[in-house]
Amino acid sequence: MKISHLCSYAQKREASLEQFDKKLFPLQRLLSEPLFSDRPEQVSSCLRRVSSKPEVLFEVKKASPTLGSITSRGAVELCHDFVESGAKAISVLVDPVNFGGHPQDLIDAVKSFSALPFLWKDFVVSEYQVRLAKHCGASAVLLMTQLLEDDVLKDLFQLCQAIGIEAFVETHRQAELEFALELGASFIGINARDFSTPGLPVDLTTASKLLNRLGKDLPSECVLVAQSGIATVEDLNAVLSNMPAGRPDAVQIGSSVSSKAGLNVNLRAALEFPV
């Protein structure tokens, strides 16, 4: 793992894998039949932008290391609200020690919304987690460039290709975005949060700066998601300001949609979702 504030979170998650996940879902079980068949193959295809507004990747997020508890509502209840708001794909945080989630959250969501593709959101550092995501019905799994060494990320990316689960490669800096493109990633996140800096600051112009630097080197088929810090119309405008035409394809919204208050009414209107 790279040296960043993500390491402590990932180490706690690794410990919980040994204590709980690997006992509930032994590796041999993951190598057999998955829990679900005929799952949607991609999250990215549902998030490709088709209008003047970006799509939204809604996220089930019960807690976070920085905010503490966000909601006591269950994953299925949250997903129901998201679908009513027009969600085409949903991210589910399955990490119990940092985000109050659980693999069962994703399993329950897949059972209830079988036609919808889901992203397995976790501090993924091992082959076991990729296989667990596939077994539980996820259509995509998160791989973080701010966390993983390049060779490890490359190996996990290739594993995703081999077993038929989409890799969502999250980046923050230009070198990380270029690395993701060199890998052949076609589903890429740009996180506005800097995990290497104390306080984990958010710069909502991160995505626009990176995409403008790359210019024509950015493949048109690549689905790009702007992540973190979007809760108001002002936040959305800051993300979209100075963006290349048609970018990003989607924005990811987690804390504000999962909280009791839900998605800001004005932001709903700006994104053209039912109010």
Backbone as numpy.savetxt, mean C-alpha at the origin, in Angstrom:
# Nx Ny Nz CAx CAy CAz Cx Cy Cz
18.25 -5.22 6.18 17.41 -4.02 6.18 18.28 -2.77 6.18
17.79 -1.72 5.53 18.49 -0.45 5.55 18.33 0.23 6.91
19.25 1.09 7.25 19.18 1.79 8.53 18.19 2.94 8.40
17.05 2.81 9.04 16.04 3.86 9.05 15.11 3.60 10.21
14.17 4.52 10.42 13.21 4.34 11.51 12.26 3.18 11.23
12.26 2.70 10.01 11.43 1.54 9.68 11.98 0.26 10.32
13.28 0.24 10.60 13.90 -0.99 11.10 13.27 -1.48 12.40
13.04 -0.57 13.34 12.47 -0.99 14.62 11.06 -1.54 14.43
10.29 -0.91 13.54 8.94 -1.41 13.25 9.02 -2.80 12.62
9.94 -2.94 11.66 10.07 -4.22 10.96 10.56 -5.33 11.89
11.44 -4.99 12.81 11.94 -5.99 13.76 10.84 -6.46 14.70
9.98 -5.55 15.13 8.83 -5.94 15.96 7.90 -6.85 15.16
7.71 -6.53 13.89 6.85 -7.35 13.05 7.46 -8.73 12.84
8.78 -8.81 12.65 9.44 -10.10 12.48 9.23 -10.98 13.71
9.32 -10.37 14.89 9.11 -11.13 16.13 7.69 -11.67 16.21
6.72 -10.85 15.79 5.33 -11.31 15.83 5.07 -12.42 14.82
5.79 -12.42 13.71 5.67 -13.50 12.74 6.06 -14.83 13.37
7.15 -14.82 14.14 7.62 -16.04 14.78 6.65 -16.50 15.87
6.11 -15.53 16.61 5.25 -15.86 17.75 3.85 -16.31 17.32
3.33 -15.69 16.26 1.92 -15.91 15.92 1.69 -16.44 14.50
2.10 -15.66 13.50 1.74 -15.98 12.11 2.23 -17.37 11.69
3.48 -17.69 12.00 4.04 -18.95 11.53 3.42 -20.16 12.25
2.80 -19.92 13.39 2.09 -20.99 14.08 0.68 -21.15 13.49
0.05 -20.02 13.16 -1.28 -20.09 12.55 -1.22 -20.54 11.09
-0.16 -20.11 10.40 -0.02 -20.41 8.97 1.38 -20.98 8.71
1.60 -22.26 9.02 2.91 -22.87 8.76 3.28 -22.77 7.28
4.58 -22.67 7.02 5.05 -22.51 5.63 4.54 -23.61 4.73
4.52 -24.84 5.23 4.06 -25.95 4.40 2.62 -25.74 3.93
1.82 -25.13 4.79 0.44 -24.83 4.43 0.39 -23.78 3.32
1.29 -22.81 3.39 1.31 -21.75 2.38 1.73 -22.28 1.01
2.51 -23.36 1.01 2.98 -23.93 -0.24 1.94 -24.82 -0.91
0.85 -25.10 -0.17 -0.23 -25.89 -0.74 -1.26 -24.95 -1.38
-2.50 -25.36 -1.45 -3.53 -24.55 -2.08 -3.79 -23.25 -1.31
-3.97 -22.12 -2.00 -4.34 -20.88 -1.31 -5.76 -20.97 -0.77
-6.08 -20.08 0.15 -7.42 -20.08 0.74 -8.49 -19.73 -0.29
-8.11 -18.94 -1.30 -9.08 -18.47 -2.29 -8.57 -18.75 -3.70
-9.47 -19.10 -4.58 -9.12 -19.26 -5.99 -9.80 -18.15 -6.79
-9.34 -17.98 -8.01 -9.94 -16.98 -8.92 -9.94 -15.58 -8.34
-8.83 -15.19 -7.72 -8.72 -13.83 -7.21 -8.34 -12.88 -8.34
-8.75 -11.58 -8.25 -8.28 -10.60 -9.24 -6.76 -10.59 -9.28
-6.19 -10.51 -10.46 -4.75 -10.65 -10.59 -3.98 -9.38 -10.24
-4.62 -8.22 -10.33 -3.88 -6.97 -10.13 -4.69 -5.96 -9.34
-3.98 -5.19 -8.53 -4.54 -3.99 -7.93 -4.34 -2.81 -8.88
-3.19 -2.79 -9.53 -2.80 -1.64 -10.35 -3.79 -1.33 -11.47
-4.31 -2.37 -12.13 -5.21 -2.14 -13.25 -6.48 -1.43 -12.82
-6.87 -1.61 -11.55 -8.07 -0.93 -11.03 -7.79 0.52 -10.65
-6.51 0.87 -10.54 -6.15 2.22 -10.10 -5.64 3.09 -11.24
-5.56 2.53 -12.44 -5.09 3.34 -13.57 -6.05 4.50 -13.80
-5.51 5.68 -13.90 -6.32 6.90 -14.00 -7.04 6.98 -15.33
-8.35 7.27 -15.27 -9.15 7.33 -16.49 -9.89 8.66 -16.63
-9.66 9.59 -15.69 -10.35 10.88 -15.74 -9.40 11.97 -15.26
-9.95 13.17 -15.09 -9.12 14.28 -14.62 -8.74 14.14 -13.15
-9.44 13.25 -12.44 -9.16 13.04 -11.01 -8.41 11.73 -10.81
-7.47 11.69 -9.85 -6.82 10.41 -9.56 -7.78 9.45 -8.89
-7.54 8.16 -9.06 -8.27 7.15 -8.31 -7.79 7.21 -6.84
-8.48 6.48 -5.98 -8.09 6.44 -4.56 -7.88 5.00 -4.13
-6.72 4.75 -3.55 -6.46 3.47 -2.90 -6.83 3.64 -1.42
-8.03 3.18 -1.05 -8.47 3.26 0.34 -7.69 2.26 1.18
-7.54 2.57 2.47 -6.74 1.70 3.32 -7.39 1.43 4.67
-7.46 0.15 5.03 -7.91 -0.25 6.36 -6.73 -0.08 7.31
-6.87 0.88 8.22 -5.77 1.24 9.11 -6.33 1.48 10.51
-6.13 0.53 11.40 -6.73 0.61 12.73 -5.90 1.43 13.73
-4.60 1.50 13.48 -3.71 2.24 14.38 -2.42 2.52 13.63
-1.57 3.37 14.22 -0.25 3.61 13.65 0.73 3.97 14.76
2.03 3.77 14.54 3.01 4.10 15.56 3.01 5.59 15.93
2.62 6.45 14.99 2.65 7.90 15.26 1.33 8.42 15.81
0.20 7.84 15.37 -1.11 8.35 15.79 -1.74 7.55 16.92
-1.24 6.34 17.17 -1.89 5.47 18.14 -3.16 4.88 17.54
-4.17 4.62 18.37 -5.41 4.01 17.90 -6.15 4.97 16.97
-6.63 4.46 15.84 -7.37 5.25 14.86 -8.85 4.88 14.87
-9.14 3.59 14.98 -10.53 3.14 14.96 -10.66 1.79 15.65
-11.85 1.53 16.15 -12.16 0.21 16.71 -13.03 -0.59 15.75
-13.35 -0.02 14.62 -14.20 -0.68 13.62 -13.43 -1.80 12.95
-14.16 -2.86 12.56 -13.54 -4.00 11.92 -13.23 -3.75 10.45
-12.38 -4.61 9.90 -11.96 -4.45 8.51 -13.12 -4.55 7.54
-14.03 -5.48 7.76 -15.16 -5.65 6.85 -16.07 -4.43 6.87
-16.31 -3.88 8.05 -17.15 -2.69 8.17 -16.52 -1.51 7.43
-15.21 -1.33 7.60 -14.52 -0.26 6.90 -14.56 -0.47 5.39
-14.32 -1.69 4.96 -14.34 -1.99 3.53 -15.72 -1.72 2.93
-16.75 -2.03 3.69 -18.12 -1.77 3.21 -18.29 -0.27 2.94
-17.82 0.57 3.86 -17.91 2.03 3.66 -17.10 2.46 2.44
-15.91 1.86 2.29 -15.05 2.23 1.17 -15.71 1.87 -0.17
-16.29 0.69 -0.23 -16.94 0.25 -1.46 -18.12 1.17 -1.79
-18.87 1.56 -0.77 -19.99 2.49 -1.00 -19.48 3.84 -1.50
-18.25 4.18 -1.14 -17.67 5.44 -1.60 -17.02 5.32 -2.97
-17.04 4.12 -3.54 -16.51 3.95 -4.88 -15.15 3.30 -4.97
-14.68 2.68 -3.88 -13.37 2.04 -3.90 -13.30 0.95 -4.94
-12.22 0.96 -5.71 -11.98 -0.08 -6.72 -10.93 -1.09 -6.25
-10.16 -0.70 -5.25 -9.14 -1.57 -4.65 -8.89 -1.06 -3.24
-8.49 -1.96 -2.34 -8.31 -1.58 -0.94 -7.01 -2.16 -0.41
-6.29 -1.35 0.35 -5.09 -1.78 1.07 -5.49 -2.15 2.49
-4.97 -3.27 2.99 -5.28 -3.70 4.36 -3.98 -3.89 5.13
-3.84 -3.15 6.23 -2.68 -3.30 7.10 -2.88 -4.54 7.96
-1.97 -5.50 7.82 -2.10 -6.78 8.51 -1.13 -6.93 9.67
-0.38 -5.89 9.96 0.64 -5.90 11.02 -0.02 -5.65 12.38
0.02 -6.63 13.32 -0.67 -6.46 14.60 0.07 -5.59 15.60
1.41 -5.56 15.55 2.17 -4.88 16.60 2.36 -3.39 16.34
2.37 -2.98 15.10 2.55 -1.57 14.77 1.27 -0.88 14.32
0.35 -1.64 13.72 -0.84 -1.03 13.12 -2.15 -1.67 13.55
-2.12 -2.56 14.52 -3.36 -3.12 15.05 -4.12 -4.00 14.09
-3.45 -4.47 13.04 -4.10 -5.31 12.05 -3.84 -6.78 12.30
-4.22 -7.60 11.33 -4.03 -9.05 11.44 -4.28 -9.65 10.06
-3.58 -10.73 9.69 -3.90 -11.39 8.43 -5.37 -11.76 8.28
-6.03 -12.05 9.40 -7.44 -12.40 9.35 -8.28 -11.24 8.82
-7.81 -10.00 9.04 -8.53 -8.84 8.50 -8.63 -8.93 6.98
-7.53 -9.30 6.35 -7.56 -9.41 4.89 -8.39 -10.61 4.45
-8.26 -11.71 5.15 -9.06 -12.89 4.83 -10.56 -12.56 4.90
-10.96 -11.90 5.96 -12.38 -11.53 6.13 -12.84 -10.59 5.03
-11.96 -9.64 4.66 -12.31 -8.68 3.61 -12.47 -9.38 2.26
-11.58 -10.31 1.96 -11.66 -11.05 0.70 -12.94 -11.88 0.66
-13.29 -12.51 1.78 -14.52 -13.30 1.84 -15.75 -12.43 1.55
-15.74 -11.22 2.08 -16.90 -10.33 1.95 -16.96 -9.59 0.62
-15.80 -9.35 0.01 -15.74 -8.58 -1.23 -14.84 -9.32 -2.22
-15.29 -10.46 -2.66 -14.45 -11.39 -3.43 -14.04 -10.84 -4.80
-14.80 -9.91 -5.33 -14.47 -9.37 -6.66 -13.45 -8.24 -6.60
-13.14 -7.78 -5.39 -12.26 -6.62 -5.22 -10.81 -7.08 -5.00
-9.84 -6.42 -5.63 -8.43 -6.75 -5.36 -7.94 -6.03 -4.10
-7.13 -6.72 -3.32 -6.61 -6.17 -2.07 -5.09 -6.16 -2.07
-4.54 -5.10 -1.46 -3.09 -4.98 -1.26 -2.74 -5.40 0.16
-1.78 -6.29 0.29 -1.25 -6.73 1.59 -0.25 -5.69 2.06
-0.63 -4.90 3.07 0.23 -3.82 3.58 0.90 -4.32 4.86
2.23 -4.40 4.81 2.99 -5.01 5.90 4.44 -4.57 5.75
5.22 -4.75 6.80 6.66 -4.58 6.68 7.22 -5.90 6.17
7.19 -6.06 4.87 7.57 -7.33 4.25 9.09 -7.39 4.14
9.68 -8.42 4.76 11.13 -8.58 4.72 11.52 -10.01 4.33
10.55 -10.89 4.11 10.87 -12.30 3.90 9.96 -12.96 2.87
10.46 -14.07 2.33 9.68 -14.89 1.41 8.40 -15.37 2.08
8.48 -15.68 3.37 7.30 -16.18 4.09 6.14 -15.20 3.97
6.40 -13.89 4.14 5.32 -12.90 4.11 4.70 -12.78 2.73
5.51 -12.87 1.69 4.97 -12.82 0.32 4.06 -14.02 0.09
4.49 -15.18 0.53 3.68 -16.39 0.36 2.42 -16.34 1.23
2.54 -15.75 2.42 1.37 -15.61 3.28 0.34 -14.69 2.63
0.81 -13.59 2.05 -0.09 -12.65 1.36 -0.84 -13.35 0.23
-0.13 -14.12 -0.56 -0.75 -14.86 -1.67 -1.76 -15.87 -1.13
-1.40 -16.59 -0.07 -2.26 -17.61 0.51 -3.57 -17.02 1.02
-3.49 -15.82 1.60 -4.66 -15.20 2.23 -5.55 -14.46 1.25
-5.18 -14.42 -0.02 -6.05 -13.83 -1.03 -5.68 -12.46 -1.52
-4.52 -11.94 -1.12 -4.09 -10.63 -1.60 -3.76 -10.71 -3.09
-4.05 -9.63 -3.79 -3.68 -9.53 -5.21 -2.34 -8.84 -5.39
-1.89 -8.11 -4.35 -0.61 -7.40 -4.42 0.00 -7.34 -3.03
1.31 -7.14 -2.98 2.03 -7.08 -1.71 3.02 -5.91 -1.76
3.16 -5.22 -0.63 4.03 -4.05 -0.55 5.49 -4.43 -0.35
6.37 -3.83 -1.15 7.82 -3.94 -0.98 8.38 -2.53 -0.87
9.09 -2.23 0.22 9.51 -0.87 0.53 11.00 -0.66 0.27
11.32 0.27 -0.62 12.72 0.56 -0.91 13.41 1.27 0.25
12.66 1.95 1.10 13.26 2.62 2.26 13.62 1.62 3.36
13.15 0.39 3.23 13.40 -0.64 4.24 14.36 -1.71 3.76
14.18 -2.18 2.54 14.88 -3.36 2.05 16.16 -3.01 1.29
17.20 -3.80 1.52 18.39 -3.70 0.69 18.03 -4.09 -0.74
18.76 -3.53 -1.70 18.40 -3.73 -3.10 18.33 -5.20 -3.50
19.30 -6.00 -3.04 19.31 -7.40 -3.45 18.14 -8.18 -2.86
17.76 -7.83 -1.62 16.61 -8.49 -0.98 15.33 -8.11 -1.71
15.17 -6.82 -2.01 13.97 -6.38 -2.71 13.87 -7.04 -4.09
15.00 -7.15 -4.76 15.02 -7.79 -6.08 14.56 -9.24 -5.97
15.07 -9.97 -4.96 14.68 -11.37 -4.78 13.19 -11.50 -4.50
12.65 -10.62 -3.64 11.23 -10.68 -3.30 10.37 -10.29 -4.49
10.84 -9.33 -5.29 10.14 -8.93 -6.50 10.04 -10.10 -7.47
11.14 -10.81 -7.63 11.15 -11.97 -8.53 10.26 -13.09 -7.99
10.21 -13.24 -6.68 9.31 -14.24 -6.08 7.86 -13.89 -6.39
7.52 -12.62 -6.28 6.16 -12.18 -6.61 5.81 -12.58 -8.03
6.72 -12.34 -8.95 6.47 -12.70 -10.34 6.29 -14.21 -10.49
7.08 -14.97 -9.75 7.06 -16.43 -9.88 5.76 -17.04 -9.37
5.20 -16.48 -8.28 4.02 -17.11 -7.68 2.72 -16.40 -8.05
2.82 -15.33 -8.82 1.61 -14.69 -9.34 0.93 -13.73 -8.38
1.72 -12.88 -7.73 1.15 -11.80 -6.91 1.86 -10.51 -7.32
1.12 -9.45 -7.45 1.69 -8.20 -7.93 2.53 -7.53 -6.84
3.67 -6.99 -7.23 4.53 -6.25 -6.31 4.23 -4.76 -6.40
3.90 -4.17 -5.26 3.72 -2.71 -5.18 4.99 -2.16 -4.55
5.84 -1.56 -5.37 7.16 -1.12 -4.92 7.07 0.34 -4.48
7.29 0.55 -3.20 7.18 1.90 -2.64 8.54 2.58 -2.61
8.58 3.84 -3.07 9.82 4.60 -3.16 9.67 5.94 -2.44
10.77 6.65 -2.31 10.74 8.01 -1.73 11.72 8.95 -2.42
12.86 8.42 -2.83 13.90 9.23 -3.46 14.07 8.84 -4.94
14.77 9.72 -5.67 14.94 9.48 -7.10 15.66 8.17 -7.38
16.72 7.88 -6.61 17.47 6.65 -6.84 16.59 5.42 -6.60
15.69 5.51 -5.62 14.78 4.40 -5.33 13.77 4.21 -6.45
13.27 5.31 -6.99 12.32 5.23 -8.09 12.99 4.67 -9.33
14.21 5.10 -9.59 14.94 4.59 -10.74 15.22 3.09 -10.58
15.54 2.67 -9.35 15.78 1.25 -9.08 14.52 0.44 -9.33
13.38 0.95 -8.88 12.11 0.26 -9.09 11.83 0.09 -10.58
12.11 1.12 -11.35 11.88 1.05 -12.80 12.85 0.07 -13.46
14.09 0.05 -12.99 15.07 -0.90 -13.52 14.66 -2.35 -13.24
14.02 -2.56 -12.10 13.52 -3.89 -11.75 12.45 -4.36 -12.72
11.77 -3.40 -13.32 10.64 -3.74 -14.17 9.31 -3.56 -13.47
9.32 -2.87 -12.32 8.07 -2.64 -11.58 7.15 -1.75 -12.40
5.88 -2.14 -12.45 4.88 -1.34 -13.18 3.80 -0.82 -12.24
3.96 -1.07 -10.94 3.04 -0.59 -9.91 3.90 -0.01 -8.80
3.97 1.33 -8.75 4.96 2.00 -7.91 4.29 3.07 -7.05
4.66 3.10 -5.78 4.22 4.14 -4.88 5.33 5.14 -4.63
4.96 6.39 -4.42 5.92 7.42 -4.00 5.42 7.97 -2.68
6.14 7.62 -1.61 5.72 7.99 -0.27 6.28 9.36 0.10
5.40 10.25 0.51 5.82 11.59 0.90 6.53 11.61 2.24
6.45 10.50 3.00 7.06 10.45 4.32 8.50 9.94 4.24
9.40 10.67 4.90 10.83 10.33 4.92 11.13 9.55 6.19
11.34 8.24 6.06 11.56 7.38 7.22 13.00 7.40 7.72
13.88 8.10 7.03 15.28 8.15 7.47 15.57 9.38 8.33
14.61 10.28 8.46 14.80 11.53 9.18 13.99 11.53 10.48
14.59 11.95 11.61 13.84 12.01 12.87 12.56 12.83 12.71
11.48 12.34 13.32 10.20 13.01 13.19 9.40 12.53 12.01
10.03 11.76 11.10 9.37 11.20 9.92 8.57 12.26 9.16
9.24 13.33 8.70 8.52 14.44 8.06 7.86 14.04 6.75
6.77 14.75 6.43 6.04 14.53 5.18 6.19 15.76 4.29
6.59 15.54 3.05 6.66 16.61 2.04 5.72 16.21 0.91
4.57 16.87 0.84 3.55 16.48 -0.13 3.93 16.79 -1.57
5.04 17.47 -1.79 5.51 17.73 -3.16 6.51 16.67 -3.63
6.77 15.67 -2.81 7.76 14.64 -3.15 7.48 14.00 -4.50
6.24 13.54 -4.71 5.91 12.82 -5.94 6.07 13.70 -7.18
5.57 14.94 -7.10 5.66 15.81 -8.28 7.11 16.13 -8.62
7.95 16.32 -7.61 9.37 16.60 -7.86 10.04 15.43 -8.57
9.79 14.21 -8.08 10.42 13.03 -8.67 9.92 12.79 -10.09
8.63 12.92 -10.29 8.08 12.62 -11.61 8.50 13.64 -12.65
8.63 14.89 -12.24 9.10 15.92 -13.17 10.57 15.72 -13.52
11.37 15.22 -12.57 12.78 14.95 -12.87 12.94 13.83 -13.89
12.08 12.82 -13.77 12.19 11.68 -14.68 11.68 12.00 -16.08
10.65 12.83 -16.15 10.13 13.25 -17.44 9.75 12.09 -18.33
10.31 12.07 -19.55 9.94 11.07 -20.55 10.48 9.68 -20.23
11.36 9.58 -19.21 11.91 8.27 -18.85 10.90 7.43 -18.08
9.77 8.01 -17.75 8.75 7.30 -16.98 7.81 6.57 -17.94
7.78 5.23 -17.89 6.92 4.47 -18.82 5.45 4.81 -18.62
4.74 4.99 -19.71 3.33 5.35 -19.62 2.49 4.24 -19.01
2.94 2.98 -19.13 2.16 1.86 -18.60 2.31 1.70 -17.08
3.24 2.43 -16.50 3.48 2.33 -15.06 2.37 3.03 -14.28
1.75 2.32 -13.32 0.71 2.89 -12.47 1.37 3.45 -11.22
1.19 4.75 -10.99 1.87 5.46 -9.89 0.88 5.94 -8.85
1.24 5.72 -7.58 0.38 6.10 -6.45 1.14 7.05 -5.54
0.54 8.21 -5.25 1.11 9.15 -4.27 0.59 8.75 -2.88
1.51 8.61 -1.92 1.16 8.08 -0.61 1.48 9.06 0.52
0.68 8.97 1.59 0.91 9.62 2.89 0.51 11.09 2.93
-0.16 11.42 4.04 -0.39 12.82 4.40 -1.60 13.48 3.77
-2.46 12.73 3.08 -3.59 13.35 2.39 -4.85 13.20 3.23
-5.38 14.31 3.73 -6.60 14.28 4.55 -7.56 15.41 4.20
-7.08 16.42 3.48 -7.90 17.58 3.14 -7.72 17.94 1.67
-8.58 18.84 1.19 -8.45 19.33 -0.19 -7.11 20.02 -0.36
-6.68 20.75 0.65 -5.38 21.43 0.58 -4.24 20.44 0.41
-4.33 19.32 1.13 -3.31 18.27 0.99 -3.31 17.72 -0.43
-4.49 17.44 -0.95 -4.60 16.89 -2.30 -4.04 17.87 -3.32
-4.37 19.14 -3.17 -3.88 20.15 -4.10 -2.36 20.25 -4.05
-1.80 20.12 -2.84 -0.34 20.18 -2.69 0.32 19.00 -3.41
-0.31 17.83 -3.36 0.22 16.65 -4.04 0.14 16.81 -5.56
-1.00 17.32 -6.04 -1.23 17.39 -7.48 -0.62 18.61 -8.15
-0.25 19.61 -7.35 0.33 20.82 -7.90 1.62 20.51 -8.66
1.73 21.05 -9.86 2.93 20.90 -10.71 3.19 19.47 -11.15
2.20 18.61 -11.06 2.36 17.24 -11.53 2.37 17.17 -13.06
3.11 16.22 -13.64 2.97 15.97 -15.07 1.53 15.59 -15.39
1.10 15.85 -16.59 -0.29 15.58 -16.98 -0.66 14.12 -16.74
-1.82 13.93 -16.10 -2.32 12.58 -15.88 -1.67 11.82 -14.75
-0.84 12.49 -13.98 -0.16 11.82 -12.87 -0.53 12.48 -11.55
-0.53 11.73 -10.45 -0.37 10.29 -10.36 -1.66 9.59 -10.78
-1.60 8.28 -10.94 -2.81 7.54 -11.26 -3.76 7.51 -10.07
-3.19 7.43 -8.87 -4.01 7.30 -7.67 -3.32 7.94 -6.48
-4.10 8.22 -5.46 -3.58 8.64 -4.17 -4.03 7.62 -3.12
-3.16 7.36 -2.17 -3.50 6.43 -1.10 -3.92 7.21 0.14
-5.05 6.85 0.71 -5.56 7.53 1.90 -5.90 6.48 2.95
-5.28 6.61 4.12 -5.46 5.61 5.15 -6.05 6.12 6.44
-5.30 6.91 7.18 -5.73 7.33 8.52 -7.06 8.07 8.49
-7.21 9.00 7.55 -8.42 9.82 7.54 -9.67 9.06 7.12
-9.53 8.04 6.25 -10.71 7.28 5.86 -11.10 6.25 6.91
-10.12 5.78 7.68 -10.41 4.76 8.70 -10.87 5.37 10.02
-10.62 6.65 10.22 -10.97 7.29 11.49 -12.48 7.46 11.63
-12.90 7.79 12.83 -14.33 7.97 13.12 -14.94 9.05 12.22
-14.19 10.10 11.97 -14.71 11.21 11.15 -14.84 10.81 9.68
-14.01 9.84 9.26 -14.06 9.41 7.86 -13.45 10.45 6.93
-13.60 10.20 5.66 -13.02 11.08 4.66 -13.68 12.45 4.68
-12.86 13.48 4.74 -13.31 14.86 4.75 -14.32 15.11 3.61
-15.46 15.73 3.96 -16.54 15.94 2.99 -16.04 16.72 1.77
-15.28 17.76 1.99 -14.77 18.55 0.87 -13.80 17.75 0.01
-13.02 16.88 0.67 -12.09 16.04 -0.09 -12.86 15.01 -0.91
-13.93 14.47 -0.35 -14.80 13.57 -1.11 -15.28 14.23 -2.40
-15.76 15.48 -2.25 -16.27 16.21 -3.41 -15.17 16.46 -4.43
-13.97 16.82 -3.93 -12.85 17.11 -4.83 -12.44 15.86 -5.62
-12.59 14.69 -5.00 -12.23 13.43 -5.65 -13.41 12.80 -6.40
-14.55 13.52 -6.35 -15.77 13.08 -7.05 -16.31 11.77 -6.51
-16.23 11.59 -5.17 -16.85 10.45 -4.53 -18.17 10.88 -3.90
-19.09 9.93 -3.73 -20.38 10.28 -3.09 -20.16 10.90 -1.71
-20.86 11.97 -1.41 -20.72 12.66 -0.13 -21.78 12.14 0.83
